């Protein structure tokens, strides 16, 4: 989820997990399968697979499902062949939107994702039309009560983090993609368990949303994109004003 804050996105995802557990499992299985196909079945040397398996455990996915997904990825079991594809476009209020998908039918997925954009006041664009506005980074969230900013800076920066931001709900630690696992491990070694740790797209600038209608349309479009069976991640650069956000949450 993109939008007002990373913390808001995390809360939103967690609220949907139980309601859509079957769909969550399907998306996790696809990610595990692709990660195993690309990097092999060894968790110690495949950070992407290790992250996917951790996410599956957090969602209480049965271990047998995880094992089968890995074996399908490595070719030990037959299974559907998935491809990764990214779509870019604009939402209401000219917000930039990136949708990362895994699919076994690119034509079908493109048609359905394009329809979600157009039906909700947005437009799908060409490759590269908005991705230049984002940087792919590692993002670790630490709960406010888990540590102090000084302690986090000492641990995270020494482990290779690029930046630490203090937010209302906690701390955001930004890393280079390749340093995410190293920083996460260093934090855990000090007893600091992240709320989340993932590769994400961080916008270089944000689009302010200050009216309820635009905010509502954007939220509905982003949620519809996120809810699509083939969607892995959705990113955007909009920032909803606090008073508008409060009205949306009523």
C-alpha positions in Angstrom: 0.0 0.0 0.0 1.2 3.5 -0.8 -0.1 6.7 0.6 -0.1 8.8 3.7 2.5 6.8 5.6 4.2 3.5 5.8 2.7 2.9 9.2 -0.8 3.5 7.9 -0.1 1.0 5.1 1.0 -1.6 7.6 -2.0 -1.1 9.8 -4.3 -1.4 6.7 -2.7 -4.6 5.6 -2.9 -6.2 9.0 -6.6 -5.3 9.2 -7.2 -7.1 5.9 -5.3 -10.3 6.6 -7.9 -12.2 8.5 -10.7 -11.2 6.2 -8.8 -12.3 3.2 -6.6 -15.1 4.5 -7.2 -17.3 1.5 -6.1 -14.5 -0.9 -3.1 -13.7 1.3 -2.0 -17.3 1.2 -2.3 -17.4 -2.6 -0.1 -14.3 -3.0 2.4 -15.6 -0.5 2.6 -19.0 -2.3 3.3 -17.1 -5.6 6.1 -15.1 -4.0 7.7 -18.2 -2.4 7.5 -20.1 -5.7 9.2 -17.2 -7.6 11.8 -16.6 -5.0 12.7 -20.3 -4.9 12.8 -20.4 -8.7 15.2 -17.4 -8.9 17.4 -18.0 -6.0 17.1 -21.7 -5.0 15.6 -23.4 -1.9 18.4 -22.6 0.6 17.0 -20.0 3.0 20.4 -19.0 4.3 21.6 -17.8 0.8 18.3 -16.6 -0.6 17.2 -13.5 1.3 14.0 -13.0 -0.8 12.9 -16.6 -0.1 13.7 -16.2 3.6 11.6 -13.0 3.7 8.7 -14.8 1.9 8.8 -17.7 4.3 8.9 -15.3 7.3 5.8 -13.6 5.9 4.1 -16.9 5.5 4.8 -17.9 9.1 3.5 -14.5 10.3 0.2 -15.2 8.4 0.0 -18.7 10.0 0.4 -20.5 6.7 0.8 -24.3 7.2 4.4 -25.4 6.8 3.3 -28.0 4.2 2.0 -25.3 2.0 5.4 -23.5 2.2 7.3 -26.6 1.5 5.2 -27.4 -1.6 5.6 -23.8 -2.9 9.3 -24.1 -2.6 9.4 -27.4 -4.4 7.3 -26.0 -7.2 9.7 -23.1 -7.6 12.7 -25.4 -7.8 11.0 -27.8 -10.2 10.7 -30.7 -7.8 6.9 -30.5 -8.1 4.9 -29.5 -11.2 3.1 -26.2 -10.9 2.0 -23.1 -12.7 4.7 -20.9 -14.1 4.5 -17.3 -12.9 6.1 -14.2 -14.3 6.7 -10.9 -12.6 5.5 -7.7 -14.3 5.1 -4.1 -13.2 2.5 -1.6 -14.3 2.7 2.2 -13.9 0.1 4.9 -14.1 -1.7 7.8 -12.4 -4.6 7.9 -9.9 -7.0 10.7 -9.1 -5.2 13.9 -8.2 -2.3 13.0 -10.4 -0.9 10.6 -7.8 1.8 8.3 -9.3 1.0 4.6 -8.9 3.2 1.5 -9.3 1.6 -2.0 -9.3 3.9 -5.1 -9.0 2.2 -8.3 -10.1 2.9 -12.0 -10.5 0.9 -13.7 -13.2 0.5 -16.8 -15.4 -1.3 -14.7 -18.1 0.2 -11.2 -18.8 -2.5 -10.2 -21.3 -5.3 -11.0 -18.8 -3.6 -9.2 -15.9 -2.9 -6.1 -18.0 -6.5 -5.9 -19.1 -7.8 -6.3 -15.6 -5.4 -3.8 -14.0 -6.0 -1.3 -16.7 -9.8 -1.6 -16.0 -9.2 -0.9 -12.3 -7.3 2.3 -13.2 -9.9 3.5 -15.7 -13.0 2.6 -13.7 -11.7 4.6 -10.7 -10.6 7.8 -12.3 -7.0 6.9 -13.1 -5.0 5.9 -16.2 -2.4 3.2 -16.8 0.7 4.4 -18.5 3.8 3.1 -20.2 6.8 1.5 -18.5 8.9 4.2 -16.8 6.3 6.9 -16.8 6.3 7.2 -13.0 9.0 4.8 -11.7 11.6 7.5 -12.0 9.9 9.3 -9.1 10.6 6.4 -6.8 13.7 4.7 -5.3 13.7 1.0 -4.4 14.9 0.7 -0.8 14.8 -1.5 2.2 12.4 -0.3 4.9 12.3 -1.5 8.5 9.7 -0.3 11.0 10.4 -0.4 14.7 7.7 0.2 17.3 8.0 3.4 19.3 8.2 1.6 22.6 10.9 -0.9 21.5 13.9 1.5 21.5 15.2 5.0 21.5 16.2 6.9 18.4 19.8 7.1 19.8 20.0 3.4 20.3 18.6 2.6 16.9 21.0 5.0 15.2 23.9 3.3 16.9 22.8 -0.1 15.8 21.3 0.5 12.4 23.8 3.0 11.0 26.7 0.8 12.1 25.1 -2.1 10.3 24.8 0.0 7.1 21.4 1.8 7.3 21.1 5.0 5.2 18.7 6.9 7.4 16.3 6.8 10.4 13.1 8.7 10.6 11.0 9.2 13.7 7.2 8.9 13.1 4.2 9.1 15.4 3.9 5.3 15.7 7.6 4.4 15.6 10.8 4.5 13.7 11.5 4.1 9.9 14.9 2.7 9.0 15.9 3.1 5.4 18.5 0.9 3.8 19.9 0.0 0.4 18.1 -3.0 -1.0 21.1 -5.3 -0.5 21.6 -4.1 3.1 18.1 -4.8 4.4 18.8 -8.3 5.7 22.1 -7.3 7.3 20.5 -4.3 9.2 17.4 -6.5 10.2 19.7 -9.2 11.6 21.8 -6.6 13.5 18.6 -5.2 15.1 17.3 -8.7 16.0 20.6 -9.5 17.6 20.0 -6.6 20.0 16.5 -7.9 20.8 14.7 -5.4 18.5 12.0 -7.2 16.5 10.9 -5.2 13.5 7.2 -4.7 12.9 8.0 -5.2 9.3 11.1 -5.4 7.1 10.7 -5.3 3.3 11.8 -3.9 0.0 9.7 -1.0 -1.0 9.5 1.9 -3.4 10.0 5.3 -1.7 8.8 8.4 -3.6 11.2 11.3 -4.1 8.3 13.7 -3.7 4.7 13.4 -2.6 1.4 14.7 -4.0 -0.7 16.4 -1.3 -4.3 15.3 -1.1 -6.4 17.9 0.7 -10.0 17.2 -0.4 -12.2 14.3 0.7 -13.5 13.3 -2.7 -10.0 12.8 -4.2 -8.7 11.0 -1.2 -11.7 8.6 -1.2 -11.3 7.9 -4.9 -7.6 7.2 -4.4 -8.1 4.9 -1.5 -10.7 3.0 -3.4 -8.5 2.6 -6.4 -5.4 1.6 -4.4 -7.4 -0.9 -2.4 -8.9 -2.4 -5.6 -5.5 -2.8 -7.1 -4.1 -4.3 -4.0 -7.1 -6.7 -3.8 -6.5 -8.1 -7.3 -5.4 -11.7 -7.2 -2.2 -11.1 -9.3 -1.1 -8.0 -7.3 2.0 -8.4 -5.1 2.6 -4.7 -4.1 1.1 -1.3 -4.8 3.0 1.9 -4.3 2.0 5.5 -4.6 3.3 9.0 -3.8 0.1 10.6 -2.4 -0.1 12.1 1.1 -3.5 12.6 2.6 -3.9 15.5 5.0 -4.6 14.4 8.6 -8.1 15.9 8.8 -9.1 14.2 5.5 -7.7 10.9 6.7 -9.7 11.2 9.9 -12.9 11.6 7.9 -12.0 8.6 5.7 -11.5 6.4 8.8 -15.0 7.2 10.2 
